[in-house]
């Protein structure tokens, strides 16, 4: 099995050197891999050429729609982003704009309409 990234190939090059006795283990991960893997498998990974390989493989996150914790996390994040979008859209003047909308204009009178159950302006 060939390596899928340059970093993986370099890692298995170090593991191969440890297995051959040319190098001392540099990290616990390399020592564990050298002890647990077959020499032939490590050789296949280490012998992969760098040309055409990405530096690091990109991992796509899978969404499990049945996982309630994950879905709650997405819902919370969406709510947070929605609130921040609203703040960015209206900014610090949002409250002032709301007050101006409700403020009476010159000559305007609002009366309570019992049938509609709301305030009705004499100017529209």
C-alpha positions as CSV (number, residue, x, y, z in Angstrom):
1,X,0.0,0.0,0.0
2,X,1.6,3.3,-1.0
3,X,1.6,6.4,1.1
4,X,-1.1,9.0,0.5
5,X,0.9,12.1,1.5
6,X,4.5,13.3,1.8
7,X,4.2,13.5,5.6
8,X,3.1,9.9,5.8
9,X,5.9,8.8,3.5
10,X,8.5,10.6,5.7
11,X,7.0,9.1,8.9
12,X,7.3,5.6,7.5
13,X,10.9,6.4,6.3
14,X,11.7,7.2,10.0
15,X,9.9,4.0,11.2
16,X,11.9,2.0,8.6
17,X,15.2,3.4,9.8
18,X,14.3,2.6,13.4
19,X,13.4,-1.0,12.4
20,X,16.7,-1.4,10.5
21,X,18.6,0.0,13.5
22,X,20.0,3.0,11.7
23,X,18.2,5.5,14.0
24,X,16.9,5.7,17.5
25,X,13.2,6.3,18.1
26,X,12.5,10.1,17.9
27,X,8.9,10.0,19.3
28,X,6.7,7.5,21.1
29,X,4.6,7.2,17.9
30,X,7.5,6.2,15.7
31,X,8.7,3.6,18.4
32,X,5.2,2.2,18.6
33,X,4.8,1.9,14.8
34,X,8.2,0.3,14.5
35,X,7.4,-2.3,17.1
36,X,3.8,-3.1,15.8
37,X,4.1,-3.1,12.0
38,X,5.6,-5.6,9.6
39,X,8.8,-4.6,7.9
40,X,7.3,-5.3,4.5
41,X,4.4,-3.0,5.1
42,X,6.6,-0.2,6.3
43,X,8.9,-0.7,3.3
44,X,5.9,-0.3,0.9
45,X,4.9,3.0,2.6
46,X,8.4,4.4,2.8
47,X,9.3,3.6,-0.8
48,X,6.5,5.7,-2.2
49,X,7.8,8.6,-4.4
50,X,7.0,12.2,-3.4
51,X,6.0,13.3,-6.9
52,X,2.3,14.0,-7.2
53,X,1.6,13.5,-3.5
54,X,0.1,16.3,-1.4
55,X,2.1,17.6,1.5
56,X,-0.8,16.6,3.9
57,X,-4.0,14.7,3.1
58,X,-7.2,16.7,3.7
59,X,-9.7,14.9,5.8
60,X,-13.4,15.5,5.2
61,X,-15.7,15.4,8.2
62,X,-18.6,13.1,7.9
63,X,-22.0,14.2,9.2
64,X,-24.0,11.6,11.2
65,X,-27.6,12.9,11.1
66,X,-28.6,10.3,13.7
67,X,-26.2,11.6,16.3
68,X,-28.2,14.0,18.4
69,X,-25.1,15.6,20.1
70,X,-23.6,16.4,16.7
71,X,-26.9,17.8,15.4
72,X,-27.3,19.9,18.5
73,X,-23.8,21.3,18.0
74,X,-24.7,22.3,14.4
75,X,-27.9,23.9,15.6
76,X,-26.1,25.9,18.3
77,X,-23.4,27.0,15.8
78,X,-26.1,28.0,13.3
79,X,-27.9,30.1,15.9
80,X,-24.7,31.8,17.0
81,X,-23.8,32.6,13.4
82,X,-27.3,34.0,12.8
83,X,-27.0,36.3,15.8
84,X,-23.6,37.5,14.7
85,X,-24.9,38.1,11.1
86,X,-27.8,40.2,12.5
87,X,-25.3,42.2,14.5
88,X,-23.2,42.8,11.5
89,X,-26.2,43.6,9.3
90,X,-27.6,46.3,11.6
91,X,-24.7,47.1,13.7
92,X,-24.9,49.5,16.6
93,X,-27.6,51.6,15.0
94,X,-30.2,48.8,15.0
95,X,-31.8,49.9,18.3
96,X,-31.9,53.6,17.1
97,X,-33.6,52.6,13.8
98,X,-36.2,50.6,15.7
99,X,-36.9,53.6,18.0
100,X,-37.3,55.9,15.0
101,X,-39.7,53.5,13.4
102,X,-42.0,53.5,16.4
103,X,-41.6,57.3,17.0
104,X,-44.6,59.5,16.1
105,X,-44.2,61.8,13.1
106,X,-45.3,65.5,13.4
107,X,-49.1,65.7,13.4
108,X,-49.5,61.9,13.9
109,X,-51.9,60.5,16.4
110,X,-52.2,56.8,17.3
111,X,-55.5,55.4,18.6
112,X,-56.3,51.9,19.9
113,X,-58.6,50.1,17.6
114,X,-60.7,47.6,19.6
115,X,-61.8,45.6,16.6
116,X,-58.3,45.1,15.2
117,X,-56.7,45.1,18.7
118,X,-53.8,47.3,17.7
119,X,-52.7,50.9,17.5
120,X,-53.8,52.6,14.3
121,X,-52.2,55.8,13.0
122,X,-54.1,58.7,11.5
123,X,-51.3,59.0,8.8
124,X,-50.3,56.2,6.6
